[in-house]
Amino acid sequence: MMGGQEQGNAAAHFLDRHVAEGRGARTAFTDPWRNLSYGALHAAATRFGSALAAAGVGPERRIALLLQDTVDFPIAFWGAIRAGMVPVALNTLLTPDMIGYMLADSRAEALVVSEPLLAVLDAVLPGLPRLRHVIVSRPDGTPPAHGTGFAAFLDTGRADAPMAACSPDEVACWFYSSGSTGQPKGVKHVHGALRATAETYADQVLGIRADDVVFSAAKLFFSYGLGNAITFPMHVGAQTVLLTGRPTPDAVLETLRRFRPTIYCGVPTLYASLLAHPAIGPGAGSDRLRRCVSAGEALPRHIGEHWSAVVGADILDGIGSTEMLHIYLSNRPGEVHYGTTGRAVPGYTLRIVDEQGREAPVGTAGELLVRGPSAAEGYWNQRARSRRTFEGEWTRTGDTYLCDAEGFYHYCGRADDMLKVGGIWVSPFEVEAALASHPWVLEAAVVGHEDAEGLVKPRAFVVLKQDGAPPPELFETLKEHVKSQIGPWKYPRWIDVVAELPKTATGKIQRFRLRR
């Protein structure tokens, strides 16, 4: 019987409980090479944590995970947590220098890395004296050419090792913010927060069930993806399908066809790309699809409406953040209002404030603040930033919202992205959504740009659905389209056609790069 402190360890709820309650034979994770049952996951995670301890890694020490989405990710994640250590999920798509920065900043003592990602770190690893162990994951489990193999490392651990006693208020894991506005920050989350997101959003909005099969195109290193594909399914004993490579439209559709998930989680950009794919149709390939989720950035109305019409399943558009671990504001089944982000998730409280911190009237835009059980403890070694973001029980989101008379929240953009044109505030997101609703446009990003008189006006960057030179009248057509959709003063004065928009690995547009 586990004591009170041990019960505070998140692994007690998400991992050990399933074996104790007879669900050990149920499939937990499937990647392109392997199936992993809850019992096998428990045994492997226990071995991993005890192997780390035997290698001299102590409680509360950081363990970096630079892993592709395979079954080794949940083994390492839960193994570290169960042993009282702190896994740090790293973005696999960053540059070697940025990964090196995170390894040094987190003071990680061990790194678990997928073999294809190891070679790019050759110049980085010698400069990390605190990093004592490099454990290399290969999908087929065979020994790597260099370093300690993941399977061999597991063999040094014990499958009967006890769980570390932890408080629910103790730090369990870190994520690095996606860096959409600059240098990433290490975000510290406690054991209790992992369960809190499952008991609020997953239970009361998503309605996840034990018989669900979940597929998240958003990757596990992203707190949104980890909730979708690890903590939410493991909260109820469901199954997760993992896509190891990049979530291209072809790869996503093939995964949907092959594994027929009941829940699919993506980001707005990918929903738009899937709708442009010639093979899109009812169920998007899965005849069991009952829930679709979107986050990362606000979902334009026309994408949601088009998806519902073509695929036959509504998208539950919501917003979360690394600082809040997962979604705290969302549309709900049976109450989807496309063009809005819905209402507060049960357990969370929202406020909209003006620049002086006063409550904004209904229908007036201001910064969104959120209070809830999954707020981060703070940023690692960045006290000033922590104090600016975490104000007592409230977390400043940096997002500009307005709440309408019916209680639905409308996204206006990042607080530092808002434009004042002719003395009137203009939301870049509103202009982007209007542009993207034109048949020629796949996606768009809007930033402020000074005209010859030094006045700020909207400038648009668009990705077209068709290759080749656009028709000469397209730019004027798009300007008139925006005027007719949202107002004559909001149209972009300049429009640039680009092959792709700069984004973080989580799908957020990096507008600061476009301003350069």
C-alpha positions in Angstrom: 0.0 0.0 0.0 1.5 3.4 -1.0 1.8 6.1 1.6 0.6 9.7 1.3 3.9 11.0 -0.1 4.2 8.2 -2.6 0.6 8.9 -3.8 1.9 12.4 -4.6 4.2 11.0 -7.3 2.4 11.4 -10.6 3.5 7.9 -11.6 1.3 6.4 -9.0 -1.8 7.5 -10.8 -0.7 7.3 -14.4 1.5 4.2 -14.3 1.4 1.9 -11.3 -2.4 2.2 -10.8 -3.2 0.4 -14.1 -1.1 -2.7 -13.1 -2.5 -2.8 -9.6 -6.1 -2.6 -11.0 -5.6 -5.3 -13.6 -5.0 -3.4 -16.8 -1.5 -4.5 -17.3 -2.3 -6.5 -20.6 -4.0 -3.5 -22.2 -2.1 -1.8 -25.0 -0.8 1.6 -24.0 1.4 2.8 -26.9 1.9 1.8 -30.5 4.7 3.2 -32.7 5.6 2.0 -36.2 7.7 -0.8 -34.8 6.3 -1.9 -31.4 3.3 -2.3 -29.2 3.7 -1.6 -25.5 1.3 -2.8 -22.9 0.6 -1.0 -19.6 2.4 -3.8 -17.8 5.4 -3.7 -20.0 5.5 0.1 -19.7 5.5 -0.2 -16.0 8.3 -2.7 -15.9 10.5 -0.8 -18.4 9.9 2.6 -16.7 10.8 1.1 -13.3 13.9 -0.4 -14.7 14.9 2.9 -16.4 14.5 4.9 -13.1 16.4 2.4 -11.1 19.2 2.2 -13.8 19.5 6.0 -13.5 19.9 5.7 -9.8 22.5 2.9 -10.1 24.4 5.2 -12.5 24.6 7.8 -9.8 21.8 10.2 -10.8 20.1 11.4 -7.7 16.6 12.6 -6.9 15.5 15.9 -8.3 18.2 15.8 -10.9 17.3 16.7 -14.5 17.2 14.1 -17.3 17.0 15.5 -20.8 14.8 13.7 -23.4 15.7 14.5 -27.0 13.5 11.8 -28.4 11.4 11.2 -31.4 7.9 9.9 -30.7 8.4 6.2 -30.0 7.5 4.0 -27.0 10.9 4.9 -25.5 9.6 8.4 -24.7 7.0 7.3 -22.2 9.4 4.8 -20.7 12.0 7.4 -20.1 9.5 10.1 -19.0 7.7 8.0 -16.4 10.9 6.1 -15.4 12.5 9.4 -14.4 9.4 10.7 -12.6 8.8 7.4 -10.8 12.4 7.5 -9.4 11.9 11.1 -8.2 14.0 12.6 -11.1 12.9 15.4 -13.4 12.6 14.7 -17.2 13.2 17.7 -19.4 11.5 17.4 -22.8 13.6 19.0 -25.6 12.4 20.1 -29.0 13.9 17.7 -31.6 13.8 20.2 -34.4 16.0 22.9 -32.9 19.5 23.7 -33.9 22.4 22.0 -32.1 23.4 25.3 -30.5 20.0 25.8 -29.1 19.8 22.2 -27.8 23.2 22.7 -26.2 21.9 25.9 -24.5 19.0 23.9 -23.0 21.3 21.0 -21.9 23.6 23.5 -20.2 20.8 25.7 -18.8 19.0 22.7 -17.3 22.2 21.1 -15.9 21.0 17.8 -17.2 23.1 14.8 -15.9 21.8 12.4 -18.4 20.6 12.6 -22.0 18.3 10.1 -23.7 18.5 10.8 -27.4 17.2 9.1 -30.6 20.1 7.9 -32.7 19.3 10.0 -35.8 19.6 13.1 -33.6 22.9 12.2 -32.0 25.3 13.1 -34.8 24.2 16.7 -34.8 25.3 17.1 -31.2 29.0 16.1 -31.8 30.2 19.7 -31.4 27.9 20.4 -28.4 28.4 17.4 -26.0 32.1 18.0 -25.2 31.2 21.4 -23.7 28.8 20.0 -21.2 30.8 18.7 -18.1 27.6 18.1 -16.0 26.3 15.7 -18.7 27.6 12.3 -17.5 25.4 9.8 -19.3 24.3 9.6 -23.0 21.7 6.9 -23.6 20.9 6.2 -27.3 17.4 5.0 -28.4 17.0 3.0 -31.6 13.5 2.0 -32.8 14.4 -1.6 -33.3 16.1 -1.9 -29.9 19.5 -3.0 -31.4 22.7 -1.5 -30.0 23.7 1.8 -31.4 27.1 2.4 -33.1 28.1 4.8 -30.4 27.1 5.4 -26.7 25.0 3.3 -24.4 22.0 1.6 -25.9 18.6 2.2 -24.4 17.8 -1.5 -24.2 21.1 -2.3 -22.6 20.7 0.5 -20.1 17.3 -0.9 -19.1 18.9 -4.3 -18.4 20.9 -2.7 -15.6 17.8 -1.7 -13.7 15.4 -3.5 -11.5 11.7 -4.1 -12.4 10.8 -4.2 -8.6 12.3 -0.9 -7.6 10.2 1.1 -5.2 8.6 4.4 -6.2 10.2 7.5 -4.9 8.1 9.4 -2.3 7.1 12.8 -3.7 4.9 15.6 -2.8 2.2 16.7 -5.4 3.8 20.1 -5.1 7.3 18.9 -6.0 8.7 19.6 -9.5 8.0 16.6 -11.7 9.1 17.7 -15.2 10.2 20.7 -17.3 9.3 21.9 -20.7 11.0 24.7 -22.6 8.8 27.5 -23.9 8.6 27.4 -27.7 10.5 30.6 -28.2 8.0 32.3 -30.5 9.3 35.6 -29.2 12.9 34.8 -28.5 15.1 32.7 -26.1 13.3 29.7 -24.6 12.6 29.5 -20.9 12.6 26.4 -18.7 9.1 26.0 -17.3 8.8 23.9 -14.1 5.7 21.8 -13.5 4.8 19.9 -10.3 3.4 16.3 -10.0 -0.1 17.5 -9.2 -0.4 19.6 -12.4 -0.1 16.5 -14.6 -3.2 15.0 -13.0 -5.0 18.3 -12.8 -5.1 18.8 -16.6 -6.4 15.2 -17.0 -9.2 15.8 -14.5 -10.2 19.1 -15.9 -9.8 19.3 -19.7 -9.5 15.6 -20.6 -12.4 14.5 -18.3 -14.8 17.4 -18.5 -14.2 18.8 -22.1 -12.6 16.1 -24.2 -14.6 13.4 -22.5 -11.8 10.8 -23.0 -12.7 7.1 -22.5 -10.9 3.9 -21.8 -11.8 2.6 -25.3 -10.4 5.6 -27.1 -7.4 5.4 -29.5 -5.6 8.7 -29.5 -3.4 10.2 -32.2 -1.6 13.5 -31.7 0.2 15.1 -34.6 1.6 17.5 -32.0 4.8 16.0 -30.7 5.5 14.7 -27.2 8.2 17.3 -26.4 5.4 19.9 -26.6 3.3 20.1 -23.4 0.2 20.1 -25.6 1.3 16.9 -27.3 2.4 15.2 -24.1 -1.0 15.8 -22.6 -2.8 14.6 -25.7 -0.8 11.5 -26.1 0.6 10.5 -22.7 -1.2 11.9 -19.7 -4.8 12.0 -21.0 -4.9 8.4 -22.4 -3.0 7.1 -19.4 -5.5 8.8 -17.1 -8.2 6.4 -18.3 -6.2 3.4 -19.6 -6.7 4.3 -23.3 -4.3 3.6 -26.2 -2.0 6.1 -28.0 -0.7 5.8 -31.6 2.7 7.5 -32.2 4.0 9.0 -35.5 7.8 9.1 -35.3 8.5 11.3 -38.3 7.3 14.8 -39.2 3.5 15.2 -39.3 3.2 15.9 -43.0 -0.4 15.7 -44.5 0.5 12.4 -46.2 1.9 10.9 -43.0 -1.0 12.0 -40.9 -3.6 10.7 -43.3 -1.8 7.4 -43.5 -1.7 7.1 -39.7 -5.4 7.9 -39.5 -6.2 5.2 -42.1 -3.9 2.6 -40.6 -4.8 2.9 -36.9 -8.3 4.4 -37.1 -8.1 6.6 -34.0 -11.1 7.9 -32.2 -9.4 11.2 -31.1 -7.1 13.3 -33.3 -5.1 16.3 -32.1 -3.5 18.8 -34.4 -2.7 22.5 -34.9 -4.5 25.0 -37.2 -1.8 24.9 -39.9 -2.0 21.2 -40.2 -5.8 21.2 -40.4 -5.5 23.7 -43.3 -2.9 21.5 -45.0 -5.1 18.4 -44.6 -8.1 20.2 -46.1 -6.0 21.0 -49.1 -5.0 17.4 -49.6 -6.8 15.6 -52.4 -7.4 12.5 -50.3 -9.3 14.3 -47.5 -12.8 13.0 -46.9 -15.2 11.7 -44.3 -13.4 10.7 -41.1 -10.1 11.9 -42.7 -9.4 8.2 -43.2 -10.7 6.9 -39.8 -14.2 5.5 -39.6 -14.1 5.8 -35.8 -13.1 9.5 -35.5 -15.3 11.1 -32.8 -13.2 14.0 -31.5 -10.8 16.5 -33.1 -8.7 19.0 -31.0 -6.8 22.1 -32.0 -4.5 24.3 -30.1 -1.1 26.1 -30.5 -2.8 29.1 -32.3 -6.4 30.1 -32.7 -8.3 28.2 -35.4 -9.8 30.4 -38.1 -13.5 30.1 -38.5 -13.4 29.0 -42.1 -11.0 26.1 -41.4 -13.3 24.7 -38.6 -16.4 25.0 -40.7 -14.8 23.4 -43.7 -13.4 20.5 -41.6 -16.8 19.8 -40.1 -18.4 19.8 -43.5 -15.8 17.6 -45.2 -14.7 15.3 -42.4 -17.9 15.1 -40.4 -16.3 15.8 -36.9 -16.1 19.1 -35.1 -12.8 20.6 -34.0 -12.6 21.5 -30.3 -10.5 24.6 -30.7 -8.8 25.7 -27.4 -5.9 27.6 -26.1 -3.3 26.6 -23.6 0.4 27.4 -22.9 3.6 25.8 -21.7 3.1 27.8 -18.5 -0.3 26.3 -17.9 0.7 22.8 -19.2 -2.4 22.3 -21.4 -5.7 23.8 -22.5 -7.6 26.1 -20.1 -10.0 27.7 -22.5 -11.9 25.7 -25.1 -14.9 24.9 -27.2 -16.9 21.9 -26.1 -18.7 19.0 -27.7 -22.2 20.2 -28.7 -21.2 23.8 -28.1 -18.7 24.6 -30.8 -18.7 28.3 -31.9 -16.1 28.5 -34.7 -14.3 31.9 -34.7 -14.2 31.8 -30.9 -12.0 29.8 -28.4 -15.1 28.9 -26.4 -15.4 29.2 -22.6 -13.1 28.5 -19.6 -12.3 24.8 -18.9 -13.9 23.7 -15.6 -11.5 24.4 -12.8 -10.0 27.5 -14.5 -11.0 31.2 -14.0 -10.3 33.8 -16.6 -10.0 37.6 -16.5 -9.4 40.2 -19.3 -7.6 43.3 -18.1 -6.6 46.6 -19.7 -3.1 48.1 -19.6 -3.7 49.4 -16.1 -4.8 46.0 -14.8 -8.4 46.9 -14.6 -11.2 44.6 -15.7 -12.1 45.2 -19.3 -15.8 45.7 -20.1 -17.6 43.0 -22.1 -16.7 43.2 -25.8 -13.5 45.1 -25.1 -10.1 43.6 -25.8 -7.4 43.2 -23.2 -4.8 40.8 -21.9 -6.1 37.4 -20.8 -5.2 36.2 -17.3 -5.9 32.6 -16.1 -6.0 31.0 -12.7 -6.0 27.2 -12.4 -4.5 24.1 -10.8 -1.9 23.4 -13.6 0.0 26.7 -13.4 3.8 26.3 -13.5 5.9 26.8 -10.4 7.9 29.4 -12.4 10.8 29.7 -14.9 14.2 28.2 -14.1 16.7 30.8 -13.1 14.7 33.7 -14.5 13.2 35.4 -11.5 12.3 38.7 -13.1 10.4 36.9 -15.9 8.7 34.6 -13.4 7.5 37.6 -11.4 6.1 39.3 -14.5 4.2 36.2 -15.7 3.1 34.5 -12.4 1.2 37.0 -10.2 0.1 35.1 -7.2 -2.6 32.7 -8.3 -2.9 34.4 -11.7 -0.8 33.7 -14.8 -0.4 36.4 -17.5 -0.9 34.7 -20.9 0.4 37.5 -23.2 -2.7 36.9 -25.4 -5.2 39.6 -26.3 -8.9 38.5 -26.0 -12.3 39.9 -25.8 -15.3 38.2 -24.2 -18.7 38.6 -25.9 -22.1 39.0 -24.2 -22.7 35.3 -24.3 -19.5 34.5 -22.5 -17.4 33.2 -25.5 -13.8 34.3 -25.9 -12.5 35.8 -29.1 -8.8 35.7 -29.8 -7.2 39.0 -31.1 -3.5 38.1 -31.1 -0.5 38.3 -28.9 -0.5 41.4 -26.8 2.7 42.6 -28.4 1.4 41.9 -31.9 -1.6 44.3 -31.8 -1.5 47.1 -34.3 -3.0 50.6 -34.0 -4.0 51.7 -37.5 -5.6 55.2 -37.8 -6.0 55.3 -34.1 -8.0 52.0 -34.0 -6.6 48.7 -32.7 -6.3 46.0 -35.3 -5.9 42.3 -34.5 -3.3 40.6 -36.8 -5.1 37.3 -36.4 -8.4 38.8 -37.7 -6.6 40.0 -40.8 -4.9 36.6 -41.2 -8.1 34.8 -40.9 -9.8 37.0 -43.5 -6.9 36.4 -46.0 -6.9 32.7 -45.4 -10.6 32.5 -46.2 -9.8 33.4 -49.8 -9.6 30.3 -52.1 -6.1 31.2 -53.2 -4.5 31.4 -49.8 -3.4 28.5 -47.7 -2.1 30.5 -44.7 -1.1 34.1 -43.8 0.8 36.1 -41.2 0.4 39.8 -40.6 2.8 42.2 -38.9 3.1 46.0 -38.5 5.1 47.9 -41.0 5.8 51.6 -41.3 4.8 53.5 -44.4 6.7 56.4 -46.0 5.2 58.8 -43.4 6.3 56.5 -40.5 2.8 55.3 -39.7 2.2 51.6 -38.9 0.0 49.6 -41.3 -0.6 45.9 -41.7 1.8 44.0 -43.9 0.8 40.4 -45.0 2.9 37.4 -45.9 0.9 34.7 -47.6 1.4 31.1 -48.7 -0.6 30.2 -51.7 -2.4 26.9 -52.4 -1.1 26.7 -55.9 2.4 26.8 -57.2 3.6 29.2 -59.9 3.2 33.0 -60.4 -0.1 34.4 -59.0 -2.4 36.3 -61.3 -1.5 40.0 -61.5 -4.9 41.0 -60.0 -4.5 38.8 -56.9 -3.0 41.4 -54.6 -5.8 43.9 -55.2 -8.4 41.1 -55.0 -7.0 40.0 -51.6 -7.1 43.6 -50.3 -10.7 44.0 -51.4 -11.6 40.6 -49.9 -10.2 41.7 -46.5 -12.1 45.0 -46.7 -15.3 43.2 -47.3 -14.8 40.7 -44.6 -13.6 42.7 -41.6 -13.5 46.4 -42.4 -12.0 48.9 -44.9 -9.2 50.2 -42.6 -7.9 46.7 -41.7 -6.6 45.6 -45.1 -2.9 44.9 -45.7 -1.1 47.7 -47.5 1.6 45.3 -48.7 1.3 41.6 -49.5 4.3 39.3 -50.0 4.0 35.7 -51.3 6.4 33.3 -49.5 7.0 29.6 -49.8 6.4 29.0 -46.1 6.0 31.0 -42.8 8.6 30.9 -40.0 7.2 28.8 -37.2 8.2 27.1 -34.0 8.1 23.3 -34.0 4.7 23.5 -32.3 3.2 25.4 -35.3 3.2 28.9 -33.9 4.1 31.6 -36.4 7.2 33.5 -35.4 6.1 37.0 -36.3 9.2 38.6 -34.9 11.2 37.1 -37.8 8.8 38.6 -40.3 9.3 42.0 -38.7 13.0 41.8 -39.6 
